[in-house]
Structures are given as structure tokens and as C-alpha cells.
Amino acid sequence: VVASAFSFCFIIGATAALHELLGVSETLSPAIAMAAALVVNFTLLRVWVFPGQSVHWGRQFAETVVTSLAFRAVEYAIFLALHLGLNTNYLLATGASVCVSALGKFGVYREIVFKRERAASADAASTSR
């Protein structure tokens, strides 16, 4: 929950900073912020949320990228629907889109990408060779 809250604040803060301080458009700033959040989120997940990972970080990062891209695409579609379709403020639309996918994303990370049993079986398979 803390990592999700941090990620949410990071995305909102980066979106606002990109638009308000750097002049990036309202529709591009959340996309850039979500991309930057990928590296931050992977680090938080691997080190703090799901510690003790034995699967190589490169493999997990690749899986995290694929998972994140899928969820980010859904989030961005929700953002566009809210912001452009319903004329919702860009920060509120960004926040709502990130919140909608948070539970699903956690489940996928916990049950697939960072699942300890999978890491243990991969280690056993490589040891038996």
C-alpha cells in the first residue's frame, strides 16, 4: 500500500511538474510520468515489497516492463476517456486512472512476476542440471 501510494504521488507530482514547470502538454505529461515510474516501481517492488528475490533482476525487469506497459496502456486510455471525453481535469483524470488499476497490478506482480514459488522452482531446475 505504501509503495502504491508513493507511486501514485510520484506520477501525480511528475505529471504536474512536467506540465506546469516544463510546459509539456497535458496529454503527454502523464505518459512521460508513467514511463519514469516504471524504474521507480520495479526497484520498490523487488527490494521492498517482495524482498528476497532469487530470479535474475533482468528477467524480472523485462516481465515488469511487459506487465507495466499493459497496465499503463489501460491507465492512459482511462485518462484520455476522462480528460478528453468527460473534460475532467488532467490531474484528477491521471489520479483516477492510476487508482483503477492498482489492485489488478498488485495481484499480477504478487502471483506472477515476483512469486517466490516460481523463483524457488527456477532455482531448483537450474541446480539439478
Secondary structure, DSSP 4 states (H G I P E B T S, - for coil): -HHHHHHHHHHHHHHHIIIIIT---TTTHHHHHHHHHHHHHHHHIIIIIS-S--S-HHHHHHHHHHHHHHHHHHHHHHHHIIIIIS---HHHHHHHHHHHHHHHHHHHIIIIIT-HHHHHHHHHHHHH-
